[in-house]
Every structure is written in structure tokens, then in C-alpha cells.
């Protein structure tokens, strides 16, 4: 009898010890101790809120990109950027844009803000294109009245495109481009030495107006000397 009791006690101890070891193993493995599978930590309300905030931020970023704005020299905000205005103009008159500028009080279109662009067309003709700076709609496309007098060599002579010139200028003076023009006339500056260039006006993020020149062959950016002097006076 005593021998049977002893054997029973030893068996119970082994069973209890084995159960405890199994419980420890489950705990070490991240299991719940009941099913032998890994326990999943419940998602807290704070974590769900963070996920929703991240999703909302992503949507806001995409929305901001879609509504990218620029500003006129007078400070009016527009929804249509230079790149978008150029794209709209080229759909209406395929070719090369050599000039683009914002007019924040256009007399021909009820005083609305518009982009006015010059396009040297694939048809070897100059075109004037007007694009609504709020909607991106092309309001007018017509042949330039001075077609016979305008230089047709300048667009082909520029190794630097309008977009490349604009990007280079904005690296020097961050802000919004209000005007860009491929200038093939050095009569206004006897220091140029007959260098073809892009003239760029920028409403800077620093609150100042910047006038820059981008060499149409090399892409080198220089600051207009008169503009530089004005900035120093402002300081």
C-alpha cells in the first residue's frame, strides 16, 4: 500500500512539473497558454487613432500637391502654376513656350488673373495664348500680330528649356515665378555681350521680389544687379 501511495505521489509531481514547464514555454513563445498559438496583442484605441491620423496626413499631402499654388506680383494666390499653364498652352498651340507671365487684372477677361504665354508653334508661327490662372482653361489663342518681325532663331538657339531655367532660378531664390522670358535682345543691357538668356521674376518666400538671369546655353544663374541693390536697400 505504501509503495502504491509513493508511486502515485511521484506521478502527480511529474505531471505538475511537466504542466508548469509547458506553461513557461508558452509564456516564452508569446502564446496564450491555452491553445498553443501565438497570442495577438489587441490594437488599442490610441494606435487606431494614430493610423487614421497617418492616413489623413497622406491624403492632405496628396491634396496639397494637387492644389499647388503660385502668387502674382501683387500677392494674389492662383491655383494654376507655371508648369500647368505651359502644359495648357501647348495643348492649344503645340511648339515652344518662350515667355510666360501672370497678369492679375486682365482687361480682356473681366479683370481675372491669367497667364499670358508666347508660343513659337510647330507651324513656324508665333501664338499668343491666355490661360485662366484659377481654372487652367485656355481663354484665347491667336497668332501674334508681330509675326513678321519676331526672331525665330531664339527658340532653337536655347539649350536650356523654360522648365530648366525656372528650376535653376527657384534654387537660387525660392518662391513663385511670376514671369519668365527668353530674352534675345541685349539693347537693355550693354553688359551682356549678346548672350541669350532667360529673365525670371520671382515673388520670393522671403517677401522680396527677385530678378534673375539664366544663361540660355549654360544654365548659369545670376542676380540682376539693380535687383540686388534693391534687396540691400530693403535690408
Secondary structure as GFF3:
##gff-version 3
##sequence-region A 1 235
A	DSSP	alpha_helix	2	28	.	.	.	ID=ss1
A	DSSP	alpha_helix	45	66	.	.	.	ID=ss2
A	DSSP	beta_strand	70	71	.	.	.	ID=ss3
A	DSSP	beta_strand	77	78	.	.	.	ID=ss4
A	DSSP	alpha_helix	82	92	.	.	.	ID=ss5
A	DSSP	beta_strand	95	103	.	.	.	ID=ss6
A	DSSP	three_ten_helix	107	109	.	.	.	ID=ss7
A	DSSP	beta_strand	114	121	.	.	.	ID=ss8
A	DSSP	beta_strand	126	132	.	.	.	ID=ss9
A	DSSP	beta_strand	138	143	.	.	.	ID=ss10
A	DSSP	alpha_helix	154	157	.	.	.	ID=ss11
A	DSSP	alpha_helix	162	172	.	.	.	ID=ss12
A	DSSP	beta_strand	175	183	.	.	.	ID=ss13
A	DSSP	beta_strand	197	204	.	.	.	ID=ss14
A	DSSP	beta_strand	209	215	.	.	.	ID=ss15
A	DSSP	beta_strand	221	223	.	.	.	ID=ss16
A	DSSP	alpha_helix	225	234	.	.	.	ID=ss17
###
